[in-house]
Amino acid sequence: MNKELITIVQLVACKNGMDPAALAAFIEVESGGKGFDAGTGKILIQFEPAWMKKLAPYTPSGAWSVNKVDVQSREWTAFNDAFAKNQNAAMQATSIGLGQIMGFHYKRLGYASVGAMWDDAKKGLTPQVQQIAKFIATDAKLAAALEAKDWHRVAFIYNGAAYAQMAKVWKREPYNISLEKAYAKYSKVLK
């Protein structure tokens, strides 16, 4: 995480009564501390075909319907195909930015539309960190788990009950362990 982002995290965390190290850990594990693609400058996304099918069940198949978690260029190809067929459903079926927050949470974050959520996130890292803080604050269980440093509970709430099994499938460290390690790192530098 670069110095600019660390400063933003500290300011937003303090403004929202959060532990800056816990917020930094959450961001690092969720997106590697990156909100934008270094090569293209576009906001980082993960398009979710399963959500597109739920939100727009009669959308014709295409590149969107075979998307897997992949490199940004393929995520954007799938997203753009879905967007051409149903703009709102495509934006709602995609997680964006530092927190990889699904677009369908736009109302929870206080936006009038999913497009407004996206537009705000595209402005920079500060609105993305603010979105994460609001997302956490509007879920009492998630906020309590993060405050208690109950990393298993945070992982369970944010990524679902199968987070540990999915880590095995993807040959990754489980989300809760990654959160614990990131918190240990940031708690030494952020107060």
C-alpha positions as CSV (number, residue, x, y, z in Angstrom):
1,M,0.0,0.0,0.0
2,N,1.5,3.3,-1.0
3,K,1.9,6.4,1.3
4,E,-1.0,8.3,-0.4
5,L,-3.4,5.4,0.3
6,I,-2.2,4.9,3.9
7,T,-2.8,8.6,4.5
8,I,-6.3,8.3,3.0
9,V,-7.0,5.2,5.1
10,Q,-5.9,7.0,8.3
11,L,-8.1,10.0,7.6
12,V,-11.2,8.0,6.7
13,A,-10.8,5.6,9.6
14,C,-10.4,8.4,12.1
15,K,-13.4,10.2,10.7
16,N,-15.5,7.0,11.0
17,G,-14.2,5.8,14.4
18,M,-12.4,2.8,12.9
19,D,-9.1,1.2,13.6
20,P,-6.9,2.4,10.7
21,A,-4.8,-0.8,10.7
22,A,-8.0,-3.0,10.4
23,L,-9.3,-0.9,7.6
24,A,-5.9,-1.0,5.8
25,A,-5.8,-4.8,6.3
26,F,-9.3,-5.1,4.8
27,I,-8.3,-3.1,1.8
28,E,-4.9,-4.9,1.2
29,V,-6.5,-8.3,1.3
30,E,-9.5,-7.4,-0.8
31,S,-7.6,-5.6,-3.6
32,G,-3.9,-5.6,-2.9
33,G,-4.3,-1.9,-2.1
34,K,-5.0,-1.1,-5.7
35,G,-8.2,0.6,-6.9
36,F,-7.1,1.2,-10.5
37,D,-5.3,-0.9,-13.1
38,A,-1.8,0.4,-13.5
39,G,-1.7,-0.4,-17.2
40,T,-5.0,1.1,-18.3
41,G,-6.0,3.5,-15.4
42,K,-9.4,1.9,-15.3
43,I,-11.1,1.1,-12.0
44,L,-10.4,-2.5,-10.9
45,I,-13.5,-4.8,-11.5
46,Q,-14.6,-8.3,-11.1
47,F,-17.7,-9.1,-13.1
48,E,-19.9,-11.9,-11.7
49,P,-21.9,-13.8,-14.3
50,A,-23.9,-15.5,-11.5
51,W,-25.2,-12.1,-10.3
52,M,-25.9,-11.0,-13.9
53,K,-28.1,-14.1,-14.3
54,K,-30.0,-13.2,-11.1
55,L,-30.4,-9.5,-11.9
56,A,-31.2,-9.9,-15.6
57,P,-32.2,-13.6,-16.1
58,Y,-33.3,-13.1,-19.7
59,T,-30.1,-11.5,-21.0
60,P,-28.8,-13.2,-24.1
61,S,-25.6,-15.1,-23.6
62,G,-22.3,-13.7,-24.8
63,A,-18.8,-13.0,-23.5
64,W,-20.3,-12.0,-20.1
65,S,-21.8,-15.5,-19.5
66,V,-18.6,-17.4,-19.6
67,N,-16.4,-15.0,-17.5
68,K,-14.2,-16.5,-14.8
69,V,-12.2,-14.6,-12.2
70,D,-9.4,-13.5,-14.5
71,V,-7.1,-10.6,-15.7
72,Q,-8.6,-7.2,-16.0
73,S,-8.7,-7.2,-19.8
74,R,-11.0,-10.2,-19.7
75,E,-13.1,-8.8,-16.9
76,W,-13.7,-5.7,-18.9
77,T,-14.5,-7.7,-22.0
78,A,-17.2,-9.6,-20.1
79,F,-18.4,-6.5,-18.3
80,N,-18.6,-4.5,-21.6
81,D,-20.6,-7.3,-23.3
82,A,-23.0,-7.4,-20.3
83,F,-23.2,-3.6,-20.2
84,A,-24.2,-3.5,-23.9
85,K,-27.2,-5.7,-23.0
86,N,-28.3,-4.3,-19.7
87,Q,-26.3,-1.4,-18.2
88,N,-27.8,-1.4,-14.7
89,A,-27.6,-5.1,-14.2
90,A,-24.0,-5.2,-15.4
91,M,-22.9,-2.5,-13.0
92,Q,-24.8,-4.2,-10.1
93,A,-23.2,-7.6,-11.0
94,T,-19.7,-6.2,-10.7
95,S,-17.5,-5.5,-7.8
96,I,-15.3,-2.4,-8.0
97,G,-12.3,-0.7,-6.6
98,L,-10.3,-1.1,-3.4
99,G,-13.1,-2.9,-1.5
100,Q,-14.4,-4.8,-4.5
101,I,-17.9,-3.9,-3.3
102,M,-20.7,-5.3,-5.5
103,G,-22.6,-2.6,-7.4
104,F,-25.9,-3.9,-6.1
105,H,-25.0,-2.3,-2.7
106,Y,-25.3,1.2,-4.2
107,K,-28.4,2.1,-2.1
108,R,-26.8,0.9,1.1
109,L,-23.9,3.2,0.4
110,G,-26.3,6.2,-0.1
111,Y,-26.3,6.5,-3.9
112,A,-29.3,7.2,-5.9
113,S,-28.2,4.8,-8.7
114,V,-25.5,2.2,-9.3
115,G,-24.1,4.5,-11.9
116,A,-23.6,7.2,-9.3
117,M,-21.7,4.7,-7.1
118,W,-19.4,3.8,-10.0
119,D,-18.9,7.5,-11.0
120,D,-17.9,8.4,-7.5
121,A,-15.5,5.4,-7.2
122,K,-13.8,6.3,-10.5
123,K,-12.9,9.8,-9.1
124,G,-10.1,8.3,-7.0
125,L,-8.9,6.4,-3.9
126,T,-10.6,8.7,-1.3
127,P,-14.1,7.9,-2.4
128,Q,-13.3,4.2,-2.7
129,V,-12.0,4.2,0.9
130,Q,-15.1,6.1,2.0
131,Q,-17.3,3.5,0.3
132,I,-15.5,0.7,2.2
133,A,-15.9,2.5,5.5
134,K,-19.6,3.1,4.8
135,F,-20.1,-0.5,3.7
136,I,-18.6,-1.7,7.0
137,A,-20.4,0.8,9.1
138,T,-23.8,-0.2,7.6
139,D,-23.3,-3.8,8.6
140,A,-23.3,-4.1,12.4
141,K,-22.0,-7.6,12.4
142,L,-19.2,-6.8,10.0
143,A,-18.3,-3.7,11.9
144,A,-18.3,-5.6,15.2
145,A,-16.2,-8.5,13.8
146,L,-13.6,-6.0,12.3
147,E,-13.5,-4.1,15.6
148,A,-13.0,-7.4,17.5
149,K,-10.3,-8.5,15.0
150,D,-12.3,-11.7,14.5
151,W,-10.8,-12.4,11.2
152,H,-12.8,-15.6,10.6
153,R,-16.0,-13.7,11.1
154,V,-15.0,-10.9,8.9
155,A,-14.1,-13.3,6.1
156,F,-17.3,-15.3,6.6
157,I,-19.5,-12.1,6.4
158,Y,-17.7,-10.5,3.5
159,N,-16.8,-13.5,1.4
160,G,-19.3,-16.1,2.5
161,A,-19.3,-19.4,4.3
162,A,-17.2,-21.2,1.7
163,Y,-14.3,-18.7,1.8
164,A,-11.9,-21.3,3.3
165,Q,-12.9,-24.0,0.8
166,M,-12.5,-21.6,-2.1
167,A,-9.0,-20.7,-0.9
168,K,-8.1,-24.4,-1.2
169,V,-9.6,-24.6,-4.7
170,W,-7.7,-21.4,-5.8
171,K,-4.6,-22.5,-4.0
172,R,-4.6,-19.3,-2.0
173,E,-4.1,-18.5,1.7
174,P,-7.5,-18.4,3.5
175,Y,-8.9,-14.9,3.7
176,N,-9.0,-14.8,7.5
177,I,-5.2,-15.7,7.7
178,S,-4.4,-13.0,5.1
179,L,-6.4,-10.5,7.2
180,E,-4.7,-11.4,10.4
181,K,-1.2,-11.1,8.8
182,A,-2.1,-7.7,7.1
183,Y,-3.4,-6.4,10.4
184,A,-0.2,-7.4,12.2
185,K,1.8,-5.5,9.6
186,Y,-0.3,-2.4,9.6
187,S,-0.9,-2.2,13.4
188,K,2.9,-1.5,13.7
189,V,2.7,1.6,11.5
190,L,-0.9,2.9,11.8
191,K,-2.3,4.0,15.1
